[in-house]
Amino acid sequence: MRISIKLKFSLFLAVLLILAVSVLSYFVLRGVERNEQGQTERYLAQHVTTVNLRVKQTYYTGARLEPQAFMQQRGKALAAELAGFTGLEVTLYDAQGQPAGTSAQGGPGQGKPDLSAALGYALNNKVAYQSEGDRLFYLAPLQGPEGQMGVVQLQYSLKGARSFQQTLLNLFLTTGGAVLVLSFLGGYLYFNRAAVAIGRLKKSAEDIRRADYIAAPPVRRKDELGELAEGIYFMSREIESSIAAKDEERRKLQLAVEKLQALEQQQKQYIGNISHEFKTPLTSIKAYVDLLNMYDDDPKLLHDAKINIAKETQRLYEMVEKVLQLTALEKYDFESQAELLEVESTLRDICGRMKGKAERYGLTITLDVKPAHIWIDKESFMHIFINLLDNAIKYNVPQGRIHLHSEVRDQRVWITVRDSGIGIPGESRDKIFEPFYTVNRDRSRASGGTGLGLSLVRNLVEKQNGTIALLQEGPDGGAAFELSFPLVS
């Protein structure tokens, strides 16, 4: 069965209005109920305070009796007196839970519901209340000179509150019904105009399907239907635009092919660099193996061979490790886990880890760092600064210094790592971030450098939305790197 869109819209509006009025009515009535309940509790709590003061006054001014005897002898008179003060029906119980007096006609227990559970709760020095019909029974501890001496029960009428709530509910029902009917009629008339416009758009689409292109927009409105009409009108022109877009896509595809070719050339060069760098330590190892085959009885040669083969093996291991890290950066970016990182404490932790190696070379690490937070992968952050500190140690001078400084400016955290080492020549400044590039190859081999550390650092920094730059040398020489990361305020 076909149902018109204007009827669907009208029914949807009606359901929406019913839901809105129902939810609004529920929350308003619940709010009124909770408000009245809170007011009632405060009202009764004030009366309980008055009752306690009056009972203590009577206890201290009369003949001194034990609390139990006092309640049994004076309970009935006190209940009648307190009912006059509060305007409520008052019942007093002693510490054993036995009625001591009531202002109700007919005495306690007559015409009253079972309040034993609430009474037991109140005898434990807690407030309890129980509603029965239009009555609320409020039970609270009655305090004596040495603690609780009984329970006071106040009876409060709920007729007024419930009458008000019923009146409010009737008002919501009548008002909501009137609003629903009027809104449904208004919505039906409004959606009828929209349905007529949609019918015209449907006819125009059928005309285009039959290759009978329209000469003017079928609907002129200042809303989404008007925009749709304009879109249908300009559809034929978009065909020409799509042809131009295809040409642009062809151009982009050609550009992508050229980039892939350049990337292939770069990959060949990268593999050549790896082969060359791996060949150097392997040549050294092979040379020592050949010498050992020739002079296997030379103890000094055996000692030197073990030391140098171990060094070259370690160098090979470090190169392989860093090549794998660089490859992982290109292929597995999704594995990084960004988190909120406190810069000062993390830098101090990193310096603590590198302190032993620095002291072994007679170097001193100092820090001047400020508290700040950045959003970064913690392992990447550790890799970055361990590599930088490791380079600062390897290429430093005896009794040299390494200084870390951080500050916050322009909504970024700026961190500088400066050393007093051999520095970086001007002709090498533009190449130090390239894989396998080393400023001093002899010193790199002696210290175990692979030329991959700074390339790895740059990749890690850029993956974390950071920047890294080599600063100009200071008056004491050495190298200084400045890094920045977005600040989390």
C-alpha positions in Angstrom: 0.0 0.0 0.0 1.4 3.4 -1.1 1.5 6.0 1.6 2.1 9.6 0.6 5.2 11.4 2.0 3.2 14.2 3.5 1.2 11.7 5.6 4.4 10.0 6.6 5.9 13.3 7.7 2.8 14.3 9.6 2.7 10.9 11.4 6.3 11.3 12.3 5.7 14.8 13.6 2.8 13.5 15.7 4.9 10.7 17.2 7.7 13.1 17.9 5.4 15.5 19.6 3.8 12.7 21.7 7.3 11.6 22.7 8.4 15.1 23.6 5.3 15.9 25.6 5.5 12.6 27.4 9.2 12.9 28.3 8.7 16.6 29.4 5.7 15.7 31.5 7.6 12.8 33.1 10.6 14.8 34.0 8.7 17.8 35.2 6.4 15.7 37.4 9.4 13.8 38.8 11.1 17.0 39.5 8.1 18.4 41.3 7.8 15.2 43.3 11.4 15.2 44.3 11.2 18.9 45.2 8.2 18.4 47.4 9.8 15.3 49.0 12.9 17.3 49.8 10.8 20.2 51.3 8.8 17.7 53.3 12.0 16.0 54.7 13.5 19.4 55.6 10.2 20.5 57.2 10.0 17.3 59.3 13.7 17.4 60.2 13.2 20.9 61.6 10.3 19.7 63.7 12.5 16.8 65.0 15.1 19.3 66.1 12.4 21.2 67.9 11.1 18.0 69.5 14.6 17.0 70.7 15.2 20.4 72.3 11.8 20.4 74.1 12.4 16.8 75.4 15.8 17.7 76.7 14.5 20.8 78.3 11.7 18.8 80.0 14.2 16.1 81.1 16.6 18.6 82.7 14.0 20.8 84.4 11.9 18.0 86.0 12.8 15.4 88.6 15.8 13.5 87.4 14.8 10.0 86.2 16.3 7.3 84.2 15.6 7.8 80.4 13.4 4.7 80.3 11.4 5.7 83.3 11.2 9.3 82.0 9.8 8.2 78.7 7.1 6.0 80.3 6.0 8.6 82.9 6.2 11.8 80.8 5.7 10.3 77.3 2.0 10.9 76.9 2.1 14.5 78.2 5.1 15.3 76.0 3.4 13.8 72.9 0.4 16.0 73.4 2.5 19.1 74.1 4.7 18.5 71.1 1.7 18.0 68.8 0.7 21.5 69.8 4.1 22.8 68.9 4.4 21.1 65.6 0.8 20.9 64.4 1.4 17.2 63.6 0.4 14.0 65.2 3.3 12.9 67.5 4.0 9.5 68.9 6.9 8.8 71.3 8.7 5.4 71.8 11.1 4.5 74.5 14.6 2.9 73.8 13.0 -0.6 73.8 10.6 0.4 71.0 7.5 0.5 73.2 5.0 3.3 72.8 5.5 5.9 75.5 2.8 8.3 74.4 0.9 9.7 71.4 -1.3 12.6 70.6 -3.5 10.5 68.3 -7.0 9.8 69.5 -7.5 6.2 70.5 -3.9 5.7 71.5 -1.0 4.1 69.7 -1.4 1.2 67.4 -5.1 1.9 66.6 -5.7 2.6 62.9 -2.0 2.7 62.2 0.0 0.6 59.7 2.8 -1.8 60.7 5.8 0.4 61.3 8.0 -2.1 63.0 10.7 -2.1 60.2 11.0 1.7 60.2 10.9 1.7 64.0 13.8 -0.8 64.2 15.8 1.4 61.8 15.1 4.5 63.9 16.2 2.7 67.1 19.6 2.4 65.5 20.0 6.1 65.6 18.9 6.6 62.0 16.1 8.5 60.3 13.3 6.4 58.6 10.0 7.2 56.9 7.2 5.2 55.5 4.2 6.3 53.4 0.8 4.7 53.7 -2.0 6.1 51.5 -2.1 9.8 52.0 0.0 9.7 55.2 3.7 9.9 55.8 5.2 8.5 59.0 8.5 10.0 59.8 10.6 8.3 62.6 13.8 9.9 64.0 16.0 9.3 67.0 15.1 11.0 70.2 18.4 12.1 71.9 18.9 12.1 75.6 21.7 13.2 77.9 23.7 10.0 77.3 22.7 9.1 73.8 19.5 7.9 72.2 16.6 7.6 74.6 13.9 6.7 72.2 12.2 7.5 68.9 9.8 10.3 67.9 7.2 9.6 65.1 5.6 12.5 63.2 2.6 11.9 61.0 2.4 14.2 57.9 -0.5 14.4 55.4 0.3 14.0 51.7 -3.1 15.0 50.4 -2.1 18.5 49.4 1.0 17.4 47.5 -0.7 14.6 45.7 -3.6 16.9 44.7 -1.2 19.4 43.3 0.6 16.7 41.3 -2.7 15.4 39.9 -3.7 18.9 38.9 -0.3 19.3 37.2 -0.7 16.0 35.4 -4.2 17.0 34.1 -2.8 20.3 32.9 0.0 18.5 30.9 -2.6 16.1 29.4 -5.0 18.8 28.2 -2.3 21.2 27.0 -0.3 18.4 25.4 -3.3 17.1 23.6 -4.3 20.5 22.3 -0.7 21.2 21.1 -0.5 17.8 19.5 -3.7 18.3 17.4 -2.8 21.8 16.3 0.8 20.8 15.5 -0.4 17.8 13.5 -2.7 20.0 11.4 -0.1 22.7 10.8 2.5 20.0 9.9 0.2 18.3 7.5 -0.4 21.6 5.7 3.3 22.5 5.7 4.4 19.1 4.5 1.8 19.3 1.7 3.7 22.1 0.1 6.9 20.1 0.4 5.3 17.1 -1.1 4.1 19.1 -4.1 7.7 20.4 -4.7 9.1 16.8 -4.4 6.5 15.7 -7.0 7.8 18.3 -9.4 11.4 17.2 -8.8 10.4 13.6 -9.4 8.8 14.6 -12.8 11.9 16.5 -13.8 14.1 13.5 -13.0 11.9 11.3 -15.2 12.2 13.8 -18.0 16.0 13.7 -17.7 15.9 9.9 -17.8 14.0 10.2 -21.1 16.7 12.6 -22.4 14.2 15.5 -22.2 16.4 17.9 -20.4 14.7 20.7 -18.4 15.1 24.4 -19.4 14.6 25.9 -15.9 14.7 24.7 -12.3 11.4 23.0 -11.5 11.2 24.5 -8.0 12.3 27.8 -6.7 12.7 27.6 -2.9 15.3 28.8 -0.4 15.9 25.5 1.2 17.3 22.0 0.4 14.6 21.4 -2.2 15.5 24.5 -4.0 19.1 23.5 -4.0 18.1 20.1 -5.3 16.2 21.7 -8.1 19.3 23.8 -9.0 21.4 20.7 -8.9 19.1 18.9 -11.4 19.1 22.0 -13.7 22.9 22.1 -13.8 23.3 18.3 -14.1 24.0 18.5 -17.9 26.8 20.9 -17.3 28.4 18.6 -14.8 28.9 16.0 -17.6 31.4 18.4 -19.2 32.9 19.0 -15.8 33.3 15.2 -15.3 35.2 15.0 -18.5 37.6 17.7 -17.3 37.9 15.8 -14.0 38.9 12.7 -15.9 41.6 14.6 -17.7 42.8 15.9 -14.3 42.8 12.4 -12.9 44.9 11.2 -15.9 47.4 13.9 -15.1 47.5 13.0 -11.5 48.0 9.3 -12.4 51.0 10.3 -14.6 52.4 12.3 -11.8 52.0 9.3 -9.5 53.8 7.1 -12.0 56.7 9.6 -12.1 56.8 9.6 -8.3 56.8 5.8 -8.2 59.7 5.8 -10.6 61.6 8.3 -8.5 60.8 6.2 -5.4 62.2 3.1 -7.2 65.4 5.0 -7.9 65.6 6.1 -4.3 65.0 2.5 -3.2 67.9 1.3 -5.4 70.2 3.9 -4.0 69.1 3.0 -0.5 69.8 -0.7 -1.1 73.2 0.3 -2.6 74.1 2.3 0.6 73.1 -0.6 2.8 75.2 -3.0 0.7 78.2 -0.6 0.9 77.9 -0.1 4.6 77.4 -3.8 5.3 80.4 -4.6 3.2 82.9 -2.6 5.3 82.5 -4.5 8.6 82.2 -7.8 6.7 85.5 -7.0 4.9 87.2 -6.4 8.2 85.8 -9.6 9.6 86.9 -11.6 6.5 90.4 -10.1 6.7 90.9 -11.2 10.3 89.5 -14.7 9.5 92.1 -15.0 6.6 94.9 -13.9 9.0 93.8 -16.4 11.6 93.9 -19.2 8.9 97.5 -18.1 8.1 98.8 -17.4 11.6 96.5 -19.3 14.0 99.3 -19.7 16.5 99.8 -15.9 17.0 98.3 -15.1 20.4 98.4 -11.3 19.8 96.6 -11.7 16.5 94.1 -14.0 18.1 93.4 -11.3 20.8 93.1 -8.5 18.3 90.9 -10.6 16.0 88.4 -11.4 18.8 88.2 -7.7 19.8 87.8 -6.3 16.3 85.5 -9.1 15.1 83.3 -8.4 18.2 83.2 -4.7 17.4 82.4 -5.2 13.7 79.7 -7.8 14.7 78.1 -5.3 17.1 78.2 -2.6 14.4 76.5 -4.9 12.0 73.8 -5.7 14.6 73.2 -2.0 15.3 72.9 -1.3 11.5 70.4 -4.1 11.0 68.4 -3.0 14.1 68.2 0.6 12.9 67.4 -0.4 9.3 64.5 -2.5 10.7 63.3 0.5 12.8 63.4 2.8 9.7 61.4 0.2 7.7 58.9 -0.2 10.5 58.3 3.6 10.5 57.3 3.4 6.8 55.0 0.4 7.0 53.6 0.3 10.5 52.6 3.8 11.5 49.3 2.6 13.0 51.2 0.7 15.8 52.2 3.8 17.6 50.2 4.5 20.7 50.0 8.2 21.5 49.4 9.3 25.1 49.7 12.3 27.3 53.4 12.6 28.2 55.0 14.8 30.9 58.2 16.2 29.3 60.2 17.1 32.4 60.0 13.8 34.2 60.5 11.8 31.0 63.6 13.7 30.0 65.0 13.3 33.5 64.3 9.5 33.2 66.1 9.3 29.9 69.1 11.3 31.2 69.3 8.9 34.2 69.5 6.0 31.9 72.3 7.5 29.9 74.2 8.9 32.9 76.3 5.7 33.3 77.5 5.7 29.8 78.3 9.5 30.0 80.3 9.0 33.2 82.2 6.2 31.6 83.5 8.7 29.0 84.1 11.4 31.6 81.1 13.5 30.4 78.6 15.5 32.4 74.8 15.8 31.6 72.9 18.8 32.9 69.2 19.7 32.5 67.2 22.9 32.5 63.7 21.6 31.7 60.3 23.0 32.4 57.1 21.1 33.2 54.9 20.6 30.1 52.6 18.0 28.5 52.6 16.8 24.9 50.6 14.1 23.1 53.1 11.6 21.7 54.0 7.9 21.5 56.2 7.4 24.6 58.5 4.8 23.0 59.1 7.1 20.0 60.0 9.9 22.4 62.4 7.7 24.3 64.1 6.6 21.0 64.5 10.2 19.8 66.3 11.5 22.9 68.3 8.3 23.6 69.7 8.5 20.0 70.5 12.2 20.4 72.2 11.7 23.8 74.1 8.7 22.4 75.4 10.8 19.6 76.3 13.6 22.0 78.3 11.0 24.0 80.0 9.4 21.0 81.2 12.6 19.4 82.1 14.6 22.5 85.5 15.5 23.8 87.0 14.3 27.1 85.6 16.0 30.2 82.9 17.4 27.9 79.4 18.5 28.6 75.9 17.7 27.4 73.0 20.1 28.2 69.3 19.7 27.7 67.0 22.7 27.8 63.2 23.0 27.3 60.8 25.8 27.2 57.2 26.6 26.2 56.4 29.2 23.6 53.9 29.7 20.8 51.8 26.7 22.0 54.7 24.3 21.4 57.3 22.7 23.6 60.9 23.4 22.4 63.7 21.1 23.5 67.4 21.7 22.8 70.1 19.1 23.1 73.6 20.7 23.0 77.0 19.2 23.5 80.6 20.4 23.6 81.9 17.8 21.1 83.6 18.0 17.7 80.7 19.7 16.0 79.4 19.3 12.5 81.2 20.9 9.5 79.2 23.3 7.3 79.3 21.0 4.2 77.7 18.2 6.2 74.8 20.1 7.8 72.4 19.4 4.9 73.2 15.7 4.8 73.3 14.6 8.5 69.7 13.4 8.4 70.3 11.1 5.4 70.5 7.3 6.1 74.1 6.0 6.4 75.7 9.5 6.3 78.4 10.1 8.9 80.5 13.2 9.3 83.6 11.3 10.4 83.7 7.7 9.2 86.8 6.8 11.1 85.3 8.0 14.4 81.9 6.5 13.6 83.5 3.1 13.2 85.6 3.5 16.3 82.5 4.4 18.3 80.1 2.0 16.6 78.2 4.6 14.6 76.1 3.5 11.7 74.9 6.8 10.2 71.2 5.7 10.8 70.6 7.4 14.2 69.7 10.9 13.0 67.6 9.5 10.1 65.7 7.5 12.5 65.3 10.5 14.8 63.9 12.7 12.1 61.4 10.0 11.0 60.2 9.5 14.5 59.9 13.3 15.1 57.9 13.9 12.0 55.6 11.0 12.7 54.7 12.7 16.0 53.9 16.0 14.3 57.2 17.5 15.6 60.1 19.4 14.0 63.9 19.0 14.4 66.6 21.3 13.2 70.4 21.6 13.6 71.3 24.9 15.2 74.4 27.0 14.6 77.4 26.2 16.7 77.8 28.1 19.9 80.9 29.8 21.2 82.3 26.5 22.6 81.7 24.6 19.4 79.8 21.3 19.5 76.5 20.4 18.0 73.0 21.5 19.0 69.6 20.1 17.9 66.3 21.9 18.5 63.1 19.9 18.6 59.5 21.1 19.0 56.2 19.3 19.7 52.6 20.6 20.0 51.8 21.7 23.5 48.8 20.1 25.3 47.4 22.9 27.5 
